[in-house]
Amino acid sequence: MSYPSRVKLVDVGPRDGLQNEKQTVPAAVKIELVHRLQNAGLREIEVTSFVSPKWVPQMADNSEVMAGITRQPGVRYSVLTPNLRGFEAALASRPDEIVVFAAASEAFSQRNINCSIAESIERFAPVVEAARAAGIYVRGAMSCTVGCPYEGEIAPERVGYLAGLMKGIGVQHVGVADTIGVGTPLKVQRAIEATLAHFAMDDISGHFHDTYGQALANTLAALSMGVWQYDTSVAGLGGCPYAKGATGNVATEDVVYLLHGMGIDTGIDLDALIDAGQYISDFLGRPTQSRVAKALLAKREASVCDAV
Ligand SMILES: CC(C)(COP(=O)([O-])OP(=O)([O-])OC[C@H]1O[C@@H](n2cnc3c(N)ncnc32)[C@H](O)[C@@H]1OP(=O)([O-])[O-])[C@@H](O)C(=O)NCCC(=O)NCCSC(=O)C[C@@](C)(O)CC(=O)[O-]
């Protein structure tokens, strides 16, 4: 079996990871997290979302966070924009990429963005047009591509249908998201196959939550198809406010360990990444969700004990 020789990871921790936090995470902490991620070698970071603060209060400091980042050359910063209002607000903060987000499930679309799939596409069309006219790259997130918290299993045909709609309005890249982490390898592969009917392999990424502990297996299954771009979240932070019980994305540390173990280059320094994960976990007052970080932190502690 052959795998891609290089993989690009987009750390979505500052946005997807923190959006559901009940305690307020100050803008300064979010900014420091972004700095630590870029210093660890992440070249793509999903920073925040320009959504309604009534819907997602944790992201209300979007402009402040974007303005506070010391940008590193070669790093791309993306933000979510659900409508033209969000896009216009985002524009002032100079994102490299915007993300429009739709769902393969009608019920999830209603709960998450308060409109049907068809209405969401109508809403995104002018956003995509305005972004591309401004030279900003447009990614589309496709939620619930294998399962929905309200509708259950989602057929691949529905994923293909949504991918076709996204392509039709000029979205340049789509993420196949297992929002609630119920997917298993063959189901994820079928969702990706349905997407491949509309987007080239180079324009598809995987976005796997780890609720059922399947995210690494799903990543490997996608890798075996040639998918080389993934959204991951430092320390496994996260969960969606409209997908109760769903846990965070697969931890960036775990995916980096997997890839490096397979000889696949990421450009990421695992030790520095673990420190970034520890920084945000300490702030939140709970242990990292990354198995790799837990193991390597325990090893670090043991070597300090041996030295004294
Ligand atoms: C889409 C809306 C706005 C529709 O919400 P709505 O209530 O239908 O829209 P509205 O136009 O009636 O606006 C309601 C209020 O929000 C304001 N408003 C309207 N738009 C904005 C904006 N952009 N920025 C700031 N404020 C805004 C608007 O001005 C109004 O304020 P009021 O008049 O009541 O004072 C709302 O449903 C929303 O913001 N939803 C966001 C939900 C969200 O962020 N979910 C999480 C992200 S998706 C995700 O995590 C999945 C993903 C991507 O990670 C992949 C995966 O795993 O599946």
The ligand as a Gaussian input file, in Angstrom:
#p B3LYP/6-31G(d) Opt

LIG

-5 1
 C      -25.589000      31.654000      10.679000
 C      -26.283000      32.381000      11.819000
 C      -25.711000      33.792000      11.979000
 C      -27.755000      32.478000      11.470000
 O      -28.475000      32.896000      12.622000
 P      -29.927000      33.517000      12.505000
 O      -30.414000      33.771000      13.892000
 O      -30.766000      32.673000      11.616000
 O      -29.575000      34.815000      11.686000
 P      -30.038000      36.265000      11.714000
 O      -29.582000      36.819000      10.407000
 O      -31.489000      36.337000      12.091000
 O      -29.171000      36.924000      12.883000
 C      -29.387000      36.720000      14.256000
 C      -28.544000      37.724000      15.034000
 O      -27.180000      37.465000      14.819000
 C      -26.544000      38.571000      14.157000
 N      -25.627000      38.020000      13.162000
 C      -25.932000      37.350000      12.048000
 N      -24.816000      36.981000      11.432000
 C      -23.780000      37.413000      12.166000
 C      -22.378000      37.322000      12.034000
 N      -21.821000      36.705000      11.008000
 N      -21.618000      37.877000      12.982000
 C      -22.168000      38.527000      14.042000
 N      -23.514000      38.639000      14.221000
 C      -24.305000      38.086000      13.287000
 C      -27.691000      39.345000      13.533000
 O      -27.342000      40.689000      13.358000
 C      -28.767000      39.159000      14.558000
 O      -28.512000      39.991000      15.680000
 P      -29.733000      40.748000      16.443000
 O      -30.423000      41.546000      15.395000
 O      -30.586000      39.633000      16.991000
 O      -29.030000      41.535000      17.476000
 C      -26.150000      31.598000      13.153000
 O      -26.873000      30.420000      13.053000
 C      -24.725000      31.291000      13.498000
 O      -23.936000      32.182000      13.749000
 N      -24.380000      29.990000      13.537000
 C      -23.012000      29.587000      13.785000
 C      -22.988000      28.235000      14.394000
 C      -21.558000      27.793000      14.588000
 O      -20.637000      28.578000      14.621000
 N      -21.389000      26.473000      14.725000
 C      -20.094000      25.900000      14.906000
 C      -19.253000      25.946000      13.664000
 S      -19.591000      24.622000      12.520000
 C      -18.654000      23.354000      13.098000
 O      -18.094000      23.430000      14.156000
 C      -18.472000      22.149000      12.232000
 C      -17.116000      22.081000      11.569000
 C      -16.889000      23.231000      10.598000
 O      -16.075000      22.133000      12.529000
 C      -16.981000      20.775000      10.781000
 C      -17.539000      19.555000      11.519000
 O      -16.908000      18.986000      12.408000
 O      -18.668000      19.209000      11.174000

